[in-house]
Amino acid sequence: MKKKKLLTIALGVAAIGIYRAAKGKGAFNKMRFADQHEAVGRYLESHHPGAVYSAIEQFGDGWSCVITDNGQKFLLYMTCSTEGVYIFDESEI
């Protein structure tokens, strides 16, 4: 009985881990959106040095995250052109 309960718990934890990896949640966000994280990092270096950003989420044809810079918050939306160039659109929240 105890083994069955442990197996059920282990399978549940594995299913949650697989789901989070597929959706890019938590620690898997940087793995799933590696190119976008690199692009956001370069954008922040030039436009908001020292700022931090939230996890990246995919929306429609692009991705978005929230930038926090000295208490101000900005929504950053980005798309990628056919040439592989990221195009950013930022708006204050």
C-alpha positions, 0 to 999 in steps of 0.5 A: 500500500505504501509503495502504491502511494509513493508511486502515485505521488512520484507520477504526479510530481513527474507529470507536473514537471513535464507540464512545466517544462512544456509550458516554459514555467519556472526554471524551464522558462530560460530553456524554452525561450533562450533566444528571447532571453538573450535578446531581452538581456541585450535590450535591457543593457542598452535601454534599462541598465540594471533593470530586471524582467519577469518570465517571458510568455508567448503571445500570438506571434511574439513574446512579452515580459514585464521590466522593472526599472527603479520602481517603474514597470514596463510591458515589453513585447517583441517579435522576430522578423524573418531575418532573425532580428527582434523588434521591441515595443515597450509601454509603461504600465 
